[in-house]
Amino acid sequence: MRVNRLLSMLLIISGKGTVTGKELAEHFEVSLRTIYRDIEKIGEAGIPVASSSGKGGGYYIMDSYNITSLFLNQDEAHTFVAVMKNLHGLFGRNEAFNDIMLKVEHTYKQEQGKHKLTLDMSHFSMEQEIKEYMGIISKAITDNRLLVFDYINRDMEYLERTVEPSWIDFRHGHWYVIGFCRVREDYRRFKLVRIKQLKQGPPFAKRELPDDRIAEVIEHSYSQRDIQVVLRFTSRIGAQLTEYFQKEKISRGEDGFYLVRDTFPHEEGLLKFILSFGKECELLEPRELRAELQQYMQNMLLSYND
């Protein structure tokens, strides 16, 4: 896309200071004649690109024109690059990410070996699979193609899903693909670590529903299973509760114990989550869920009755 190439070219020249036509032609894999025409177009847009001949010559942007201030400051750019590098590693060979990284890294220089921020958003148990999935899903979204895969639901049941993908989402430490499920006939959120045998399907006509409306539909669907829960924690673990709950959900009583009042999906995963705190946590309400948890623990103990 020519407009995209012009912007990339402009940022490269700005970042390097001086760039030859040959370097630009090799980078964009176009002819020198095309580079000459692109430089003319940049000049027509009012950006003063000049040229110098001889050794060390090339195209440069005149000192009176500052392009970097139109984008990010140095610290903002370094933070952005840290995020993009991680995503680039997950998405693999992706033209959009390659282009973004190129633009930013050529425009903002970072001192060698010094990083203020590093990120790792891969999943420890499925790092390679997640990378492959990212590439397949990203391509399917771009090309408006269906995704077909086996999905393991919360009840540990396998079911083949056919999904019209909308976007990729990262929340609470996990990657998801958001899309319209043709099996459930509604929008759903699919956790990538639960996906098996992922492949692209045929093209589909994209539904005309804004992303914010899709998000509302999904949240409403999941909220139908929500349950209000009250948990009591010992003072020993109290200082760590903000790792698991929002601050406004936590209170401390006069007896030194901590109370958490929050909403969770009513499913087996909630029981497992509560039990993960061991003896530091007691489920107070609702009483029906407390009875359910007691039965769940009794069933667990049956495996240890030697």
N, C-alpha and C positions, 0 to 999 in steps of 0.2 A: 504494500500500500504506500503510495508516494508521499502522502502527508506524514505518515509515520516515519518514513525514511528521512524526510526533511527535518523533522524535529530531532531525530537521533543524530543526524549529521550536525545540526546546530549545537547540540549539547557536547558532542565529541570535540568539535573545534573549540568551543568555549573552555572545556576542561583541559585539553592538551596545550592550548595556546596557539600552536601552529601545526597544521596537518596538510600533507601534500595531497594532490588530486589522486595520485596513484594509490596512496594508503586508503583513501576513502573508497575508491573503486574496488580494491581488493576486499575491503571489509564488507561492503554491501553486495559484492559479486555482481557489479554492473560495469558498463563501459565508462571510459573517461569522458566521452561525449555526454553521457547521462549525468555524470557528476557536474560537468560544466553547466548544463541546463538547470540542475537543482540549485547550484550556487546562484545563478541568475534569479531564480524564483525566490530564494531567501532574500536577496537584495531588493527585489520588487516589493517584498513585504515590509521594507523599511528597516531591516537589520543590516548594519554596515559591515559586510564581510569584505575584507581587502585581501590582496595577495602580494607576495614578495618573491623575487626570483633568486636563483643562485643556491649555494649550499646552505642548508638550514631554512630555506624558504618554504612557502606554502600558503595556505589560506589561514586567515586569523580574523578575529573580531576586533574592531577598533577599540582602543582603550576608553573612549568616551561612552561606550555602551556596556552596561552590566547586566548580563542575563541571569546569573545565578541567583540574584536577589528576588527574581520572580518566582522561585520555587521554594527550597528549604534552606534553613541555616545549617551550619556544619553539624551541630549536635543532632538536629532533627534528621538530617541525612544519614548519619551513622546509625541511629536507631532504626531507621527505615531499612537500611542495607542489612542489618542483622536479622530482621524479620524476613526480608526477601531471600536472603541466602538460605535460611532454614526451609522456607517454602520451595525454593528452587531445588534443594536437595530432595524434597519429598515428591515434587511434581516431575522431576527428571527433565528430559529434553523437551522443553516447552517453549515455543517461539515467543509467547507473550512475556514469560518470566525472563527469558534471555534478553529480550529487548529492554525491559524495565531495568534490569541489573546493569546492562551496558550504559544506559543513559545516566543513572545515578552515580555509578562508580567512576565514570569518566568526568563527571561534573564536580564531584566532591572528593577531595583527596584525604585519606586517613593515614596517619603516621604508621609506618610499618611495625607490625607486631603489637600494637596497642589497641585494645578493644574495651569499650565501656559496657558492652552488652553482647552476650551470646545466648542463643536459644536452641533448644532441642525439642521439637514437637512431634518426634517420631514415637511409635509405640514399641516398648521394649520387646514384646513377644511376637510382633508381626511387622518388623521394620521393612523388610523387603516387599512383603505383600502389600503393605500400605502404599509404598512408592509406586508399585505397579497399578494398584487401584486408582491412585490419584491421576495417573496418566490416562487410564481408560475413561474415568469419569469426566475429567476435564475435556477430553476430546469429544466425548458424547454430548456434553453440554454445548460445546462450540458448534458441533455439526447437527444438533437436534436429533440425536439418535437415542433409541430406547436402551435401557440397561436391563439385562436379565441375569438373575443370580439366585442362589439358594440362601435363605435367611433363617437364622436361629432366633426365635422369639424368646420372650422372658420365661416361657414355660418349657424351654429347651426343645421346641418342636421345629423341624425343618419344613420349609415351604418355599417353593419357587415363586419369586416375585418378578413382575415386569413393571418397570418404573420409568416414568418420563422425568428425567433429572432436571432440577432447577438451579441448584447451587451446592457448593461444598461448605460445610459449617464446622467450626472448631469450638467446642464448649466443654467446660469441666474436664479438661485433659483428654478428650476423645474427638476423633474425626467422624463426621456424619455426611451423608448425602441426603439432600432434601429433594423430594419430588412427588409426583402424583403416582400412587400405587394403583395399577389396574386391577389387582386382585381385591384390594379393600375399597376401591373406587373412591379414594380420598387422598389428600396429601398426608405424607408420613415422613418421619425422620429415621434414617437407617444408620446404625452404628457400623462403621467399616470393619471393626474386628469381628463382627458377627456375620459378615458376608463371605460366602464361598462360591467358587465357580463363576466369577464375574466375567461377563462378556457383553459386547455391544450388540444391539439388535437393529432392526430396520429404522429408517427415519420416521419421525412423527411430526404432526402439526402442533406447534407450541400453543398452550392455552393462554388466553389473554387475561391473566390475573396478576396484579402487582405483587411484588415480593413481600411487602408489609402485610398484605391481606393473606398471603399464603402462610406467613408466620403466625398470624392470628388464628387461622383455621387449625394449624397444628397444635398450638398451645391450648386452644379450647378442647380439642380432642383428648389431649393428655390430661387436662384438668378434670375430666369426667371421672377419672380413677383416683383423684386426690383424696387424702384423708388427713385430718388435723391430729397432730401427735404432740404429746408432752413427754420430754425425757428429763431425767434427773442424773446429774453427773457429780462425781466426787471432786473435792478441791484439788486432788492430785492431778487431774487431767484438765481442770478448768482453764488454765492458761493456754491450752492447745486448741480449744474449741473453735476459735476463729479460723482454723485450718479447714473446718468442715461445715461451719454454719455462718450466716451473716451476723454481724455484731448486734443488730437490732433484734435478733431472735433470741439472744442470750441474756439472762439475768442471774444475779446472785442473791441467794436468800440469806437471812440472818444466821441460819444454821451452818453457813459456809458452803452449802451445796449449790450447784449451778442448775438452772432450769433452762431448757430449750423448748420453745413453742414454735413449731414449723409445720409445713405442709409437704407431704410426700406421696408418690404414687403407691397405691395399695397393692402390693405385689410381694412375691417371695424375696426380691432383692432388698426390700425394706427390712425384713426380718434379719437377713444376713448382715445388713449395714449396722443394725442395732447390736447384734451379737459381736461385731468386730471390735467393740469397745470393751468387751469382757466384763469383769466385775465393776468397772468404773462407771457403768451406765445402768439405769433402771427405767424401764418403760412404765410410765404412770397412767397415761390415757392415750386412746380410749380403752375401756375395759375389755371390749371385744377383741381388740388387737393384742392386748396383754394375754388373754386366754389363748389366742392363736399362737403367740410366741411360746407360751408354756408347752403347748402340744408339740410345737416344732422342736423344742429342745428335748422333749421326751422321746420323740422319734429318732433324734440324733443319738441319744444314749443307747438305743437298741443295737447300734453297730458295735458298741463296746461292752456288751454283756457276754463276757467269756465264760 
